Amino acid sequence: MGDLITTMVDLVSGLPRLWAIFLLAMFPIIELRGAIPLAIAWNLPPLSSFWVAALGNIIPIFPLLYFLEPVSLWLGRQFNFFKNFFEWVFARGRRHKGKIERYGYWGLALFVAIPIPGTGVWVGSVIAFLLGLSAIPSFLAMTLGVVVAGFIMMALSLGVVQLITGQGLLWTIVVLLLFSSIIIFRKNKNK
């Protein structure tokens, strides 16, 4: 897996850094969760990095929702690599299907918002496809999830101490408000 990520980064290394971040956020496996820490490591401006990575991560959602089935079938028949890749993605999506069914679009948003490997828009789109969820609400839910994941990754990448001082105070407040909103929503949903 590390070789694949290195290859993806090498592929865009000749581009201007913000364009590289934009494209890396589109790639499966890396997505926003890898693009934001890389942008911070490259000393790019945090706010620009956040929005560029978020936009790059959001762009693949509609094509995935609309073309996932025909493209995955065709690529799987043509190339063994893609067959294995889509089998892995669909298996991962099936594993999380029950959680999303339970909470609906909010569950989809929360799934995408959790910044751990395998919970981004690529697997989220697979889950939405497997559940037959509508494209527009799925897009909106996953966009919300991308923004929350971006705030979390930015907070982790910049470090909590750096966030609390100077400009980072705004980021800290936004992240805390988002977490509080999610917790309040979940408590109200359970009642």
N, C-alpha and C positions, 0 to 999 in steps of 0.2 A: 504494500500500500504506500509506503514511504517513497518508493521509486516512482510510482504513478504521480504522486503529489509533486515531487521534484521535477518530473517531466513537464507537468502543467505549468509550474512556475517558470521553468526554463523557456517554455513555449512563448510566454508573453514578456520575457525579461528585456527584450529589445524595444519595447514600447515605452512611452512616457508612463511614469509610475502610477498616476491616477487611472489611466486607461487599463493598465495591467490589473489593478485592484478591481476595476469594473468587470473585466472579463473573468478574473478568477472567482468572483462572487457568483458568476453564472454557472460555473462548473460544478457538477455533482462532486461530492466528497469534500471539496474545499468550501464552497458557498461563502456566506457572510462570516461564518464562524472561523474561517481561516484567513479571509481577506482582510478583516479589520486588524487582527494582531500583526499581520504582515505589513500593513500600512503604517501602523505605529512603529514597528521595528525599522521601517524605512524613513522614519521621521517626517511623515506626511502630516499635514494639518488634520487634527482629529475630526473637526466638524465636516470638512470636505470628504474625508475618508469615510465617515459614517454614511453620508448621503450617497456617495458614489457606490459604495458596497451594497447599501440597501437597494438602490435602483437596479444594480446588476443582479441582485438576488431575486428581485421581484419580476423582472422581465421574462424569465422562462416559465412563469406560472401558467399563463394562458395557453401558450403552445403545448405545454405538458398536458393540461386538462383536455384540450381538444384533439391532440394528435398522438397521445400516448399509445393507445391501442394499435392503430394501423402502423405507426412507425416502429413500435417495438416488435410487432409480428414480422414485418418486412426485414428489419435489421437482424433479427434473430435467425431468420432463414438464410440470410446472406453471409453473416459473419459469426463465427463461434464466440468471439469475444463479447459481442453484444447479446448473444443468447445467454451467456453466463451472467453478464451484468444485469440484464432485465430479470432473470430468475432471482438473483440476489435482491434486487430492489423490490420485486413483487412479494417475495417471502418476508422481507422486512416490513412491508406495508401490511400484510396479512396479520403479522404478529401484533401490531398496534391497532388493528381495526376495531376491536371491542371497546377500547378506551374512547375512540372518536365517536362510535355509535352512541355511547352513553351520554356524552355531552354535546353532540352535534357540532355545529360550526365553532362554538366556543372551545370545544375540545380540540378541533383542528388548529385553531389559533394558538392554543396553549402548547400543543404538540410541536408546532413550528417554532414557538418562542423559546423552548427549552434548548439552550445552546450546548448540546452534546452531539457527538457524531451520530449521524443517521436520523436526525429529527428535523431536517430542513425542508425546503419547499419541494425537493425532488421526491422524497418519500411521502411528504404530505399530499402531493398531487396524486401519487399512486393510491393512497388511502382514499382520497376524495373520489377518484375514478372507481375503485373497488366498491365503494359504498353507493355510487351513483348520485353523489351530491351535485347540486346545481353549480355551474361554473362561476357565476358572478358572486354569490355569497362565499364560495370557496376561495375565490381570488381575494375578496375583502378580508376574510378570516386569516388567510396566509400572509397577506400584506401586514396586518396587525401583528402577527407572529414574528415577521421579519423585523419590524421596527423594535419590538420588545427585545428580541434576540440581539439586535444591533446595539441597543442601549446596554444590555448586560455584557456583551463582548467588549464594548468600548470601556465600560467600567473596569472590567477585569484587565484589559490591555493597558489602560493608563494607570491602574493601581488606585486603590481606595484613597490613600493618603494624598496623592496628586489631585484626585477628583475633589476632595474636600477643600483644597486651597485654590484660590484664584478663580479662573473661569470654570473650573471643574465643579464648582458648587452647584451650578445649574444642572449639570448632568446627574449629579448625585440626587438632587431633588426629583428630577424627572423619573429616574429609575425607582426611587422609593415610592413615588406616586403610582407608578405602573404596577409594582408589586402589591401595594395596598389595594388597588382597584381589583386586581385578580383575586386576592384573598377575600375581599368583601363580596365580590360576585359569587365566588364558590360557596360562601357561607349562606348567602341569600338563596342560591339555587338549591341547596340541600334542605332549606326550610320549605 
